[in-house]
Amino acid sequence: MAATLQVSCVQLHWAKSLEFNLQRTLHFIGCAADAGSRVVLFPEASLTSYCFPLAVSLQQSRVKDVLTQTCAAAAERRIWVIAGTIEKTDDRFLNLAHVISPNGEIVHQYAKVNMAGRDEKKYCRGGDKLSLFEIDGVLCTLVICRDGRHPELYRIPAMAGAQILFQPSCSSDEIEAVCWKRASGRAQQPVGPNSKIFHCVANTVGQSPDGKQTSSGASFIREPGGIPLAEAGLYQEEMITAVLDLSRADRSYILESMKNPPFLAQYWQQMIDDMKARKDLKPE
């Protein structure tokens, strides 16, 4: 396992067409590879958009096609890519994050567990597993946007060894709510201070087609103490990059939680075992 891992997070508009999103995704995969990054993280539903009137009207064959093209770009540039889609199941939709290897293969998929907002609650249902996967021998985990409000979703994978949390996000809301989120830091809260792992967030920017909603931007990469290594602006599409010194992700707070108080230790271990048993299930 390498001592460091260079990561890029891409901040994109949240309410554009499938074709536009694919073009921007391919562009930023190239930018991240040219910058020397090993991993590039895109926002929540980065390919389909998180704007549900757009996302749920897409033909699933088109969604599969752009995901295939994203896999091909990952293979061409030899880089790990984490991209998102809204995809239809037999009954409802799933909000998915796809981990794509430098060979162009989808090696891990995670479905958002906790729905946020009226449209998402109307169209989607939550997933039924936690995320644990490897990037170049480094154990990692994923949550999607609102999932970050539920720390057990990343703390249990961190108990199993995850040193990096990747969080694709779309903190879109009414304009007043987004302004308040920016002022309070509510949109994405750093997890390092309660876990001692790295936290990489790719958020969205821009307005909905009707102008009634916007998104808060401010993507970041934070080290395990919560200190920002890179931060994005509030309004523009951009890419941020940082080198992660993996020795700093010692998971010390997590390890203490596993021991104290002692009567909980057996229950934490049972949850870790159950999480591992489900981590490779395909969300359906």
C-alpha positions, 0 to 999 in steps of 0.5 A: 500500500502506498504512503499517499493517495492523491485525490481530486473532487469535482464540483458540477452543476446539479440540474443539467442534461445527461449529455452535458453531464457526460461531457463534463465528466469526461473532461474532468476525468482527463483533468484529474489524470493530468494533475496526477490524481489516482482518484476523482470523485464526482457529485451525487447523481453526477451523470443523470443529475439530481433534478428529478424531473430530468432524472426520472424521465431518462431512458435507462438504456441512455443511463447505462450508455453514459456509465459505460462511456465513463468506465471507458474513460477511466480505463483510458486514463488509468484512474479510479472514478466515483460517479453517480446515477439515479437508476430505476428498479422494479418498483422505484429508483435508487440513488447510486454511487459507482466505484470504477477501477482503472481497468474500467470495471465497476467494482463497488456500488452503494445506494443512498440509505437516507432520502432527502427532499420531497422529490427524492422521497417520492421517487426513491427508496433507500439502499440496504448495505454499508460501503467498504471497498479498496482503492490501491489497497487502501480501505475506503467507504462511501456515503451520499449527501444526507447519509452524512447526518447518520455517522454509523454509516461511515463509522462502522466501515471505519471500524473495519479499517476504512481510512477515507470517506468519499461523500458525493453530495447535492445540497440543493434547496430553496435559496434561503435554506442554502444561504443558511446552510452556507452560513452554518456549515450545515451542508457537509460537516467534517467527519475527521474530528469524530473518527480520524479518517480523511473526508472528501466531498464533491458537491454541486452548484447552480440553480434548478431550471425554474430558478427556485432552488440552488446548491451550496458548493463548497466541496472540500478535502479534509484531513483526519483532524478536520483541517481543510486541505482543499476547498472549492467556491460557492458558485462555479464548477471546478476541481480541487486536489490534495495529497492524502498522507495516509499515516494521519488516518489512524482511526484513533477515535474509532478504535477507542469507540470500539473499546469503550464502554466495554459492554458495547464491544461485542455489538460493534464487532457483530455490526462489523461482521454483518456489514462485511457480509453485505458489502459486495451485494449489488443494490437492487 
